[in-house]
Amino acid sequence: MTMTLNEYQNQALQTAIFPQRGEYPGLMYLGLGLTGESGEITDHIKKGFRYYNAEILPARKKLMRAELGDVLWYVAVLASELGFTLDEVAKYNTAKLMDRMQRGVLGGSGDNR
């Protein structure tokens, strides 16, 4: 089944139950959740490096897919709380990256390159 970014976002929003939605503490909740889920992915990578000779085993890949889904949920809901669709965010990001690539600063550092 194919799903667009905005379809995913709309479905994710149906499960978005968190404190102080629409207020700054709600944004904090989402930002912290996003960081936590991203950290879980990083932890799986670290464990693959430490315990499995830098190999990501199929079972760990499945766990990471679940964590990536959680990251996507937080991104979708956070984007919505900020008034953006995932489609808008994706289009903005790809335009930014293409502009950087055309100017030869894709590999640099800093937000304003």
N, C-alpha and C positions, 0 to 999 in steps of 0.2 A: 504494500500500500504506500503510495506516494503522499507526502504531506508538505505543504508549503510552510514557510517560517511563520506566517501570520496565522495559519490554521493551528499550528502547534501552540502559538502564543494564546490564541483564544481558548484552546482546550486547557492549557496550563492555568489560565486565569480562573477556570471553574473550580480548581482545587486550591486557590490562593487564599488560605485562611491564616492570618497572622495578626499580631497585635498592632494597633494604631495605624491601620491601613490608611493611606492618603495623608499621613503626617510624617514629619521628619523621623521620629522613632521607628516607623515602619520601614523607611529607607535604610536606617541603620541595621535593622533586623535582616533585611534582604542582603545588604552588603556583607554583613558578617556571615550569613549563610553561604553566600557565594565564595567567600574566602575559605570557609571550612570545607566545602565540597571540593574546591580546587586543591586544598591541602591533602584531602584523602587520595586524589589522583596522584599527587606528588609522592605520597607515602607508598603507594603501590609501586611506583617507579623505583623508589629508593630500595624497597624490599627486593625487587627483581635484581637490582645491582648488588645488594649486599649478600643475599642468600642464594641467588640462582645464576651467578656468573653473568650478570647483565642481560639475562634472557627473560623476556616476558612470556610466561607460559599461558596456554589457552585459557585455563581457569582464571588467571589473573586478568587477562584481557576482558573476560566477561564481567568481572568485578569492576574494571575500569569503565566499561561501557555503561554500567549502572550509575557510576559516579559522574560520568560525562552527561548523562541524562539529568542528574540532579543539578549540575552546573547550568545546563541549558534552561531548566525550570527557573532557577534564580535569575538568570539573564533575561528571560522572557518576562517575568513578573516585574523585575526592576525596571526594564525598559517601559513597560506599561505604566508603572507608577510615575515615571518621568515624562509620560505623554508621547512615547515613541512606539511604533510597531517594529517588530524584528526586521521586517522588510526594509524599513527606513534606516535602521542601524546598519544592516548589511550593505545596503547601497552606499551609504555615507562612507563606511569603512573601505569598501573596494575602490571607490573614487579617490579617497585619500591615498591609498596604497599605490594605485596606478599613477597618480600625480607624482608621488615620491620616486617611483621607478623611472618615470620619464625624465625627472630632474636629476637622476643619479644619486639620490640620497636615501634609497630604501634601506641600505645597510647601516646608516648612521644612527645616532642616538638623539633623544629629545623629541618633544611633542611638536615643536614648530620648525620642522625642517622642510 
